[in-house]
Amino acid sequence: MLFENVDAHLKLRSQLLQLFQSNRVPHALLLSGKEGSGHFQLGLFFATLLLCKNVENGPCGHCSSCKKMLSFNHPDFHFSFPIHLSKSEKSEISADHRSSFVEMIKEYHCIGKQTWYAKMGNENKQGVIGVKESQEIIKKLQLKSYEGNRKVLLMWLPELMNLQASNKLLKLIEEPPENTILIFISDQPHSLIQTIYSRLQHIQVPSLSVDHISQYLSNYFIIDEVEANSIAKSSSTNLHRAVSLFLSKENTKEYLSLFIKWMRLCYTRNISDTIDWVSDFSKMGRETNKDFLTYSLELFRQCIVNHYQINLAGLSPEEESFLLKFKPFINHKNIIALNEVINDAYYHLERNANVKILMLDVSLKLYKLVRVK
Ligand SMILES: [Zn+2]
């Protein structure tokens, strides 16, 4: 997470190191840039530097403090981020969602709004940093540091603080408790209220280059150089977009083999193996299950489109070669029923139906439908 082995933003990293070495660390720092510009990684780099016990040319990466930072377990490092506010008291602060947040960072090695909102259950719902969050931050930062060193708060997307939360936090920014550093990571710094904005030391983070994005992908994922470069080029220099593109390609490969296996079982009416397939499928998690159903619908749709001699578009070579053999089984006699069965299953998955019972029932319906010619 510290741009390890990636030579991106070297100038900014050395600027942050200089602030540290010359004892000019501001109490409140704003790192702003476009989504996926690496501003979040720079924020983590700076936080790790501030807490490291053995700084030389940057955080050492080996001391007890750096190790705790790398596993996101440092007691003097706090995250704050937007969440979907619900009516229940408990879910109104980001600490309640910390484990999913860290899970996302570990999976993506970067961060993006849409991914976070989807992880919280609704990618179209805007997150908020509410007044309870500000109260919690003030409470946390007033405590003594656990390790006797600094306390660091990193707030992602402070522009999503509502007015009450901003006003509450203003005083803390004006007079932070001793040895406390606040780092704000913003995609839209001008949406911050002016009284807060004017109190932050602002560093603008430029977008990453295609080369750096490609390096980053190679460093954190198993990917060959040509693919890393091609994804980096189509990412509009947004690191988060590049990672999402890569991970969705990986998912697609997995979904295709799952789909091929399922269709074979349905065609051969192999009930005991279908039960095993359904059992494995149910362990993949509800979001993945829903994603897979959407993927299946798309493959059925592509089969129909291809009957009319329209070229298959947007498919991988593996998908295309499978569909050319599979398309005779999907036709105008069964497509409407197939659509209904899958859409219905999606509807019930969303409403917490038992996945095993539901998918076994769907499979049995498909036993009949894929043989309609
Ligand atoms: Zn260290």
Residues whose N, C-alpha, C, O or C-beta is under 5 A from the ligand:
A	BS01	ZN	C52 K53 N54 P59 C60 G61 H62 C63 C66
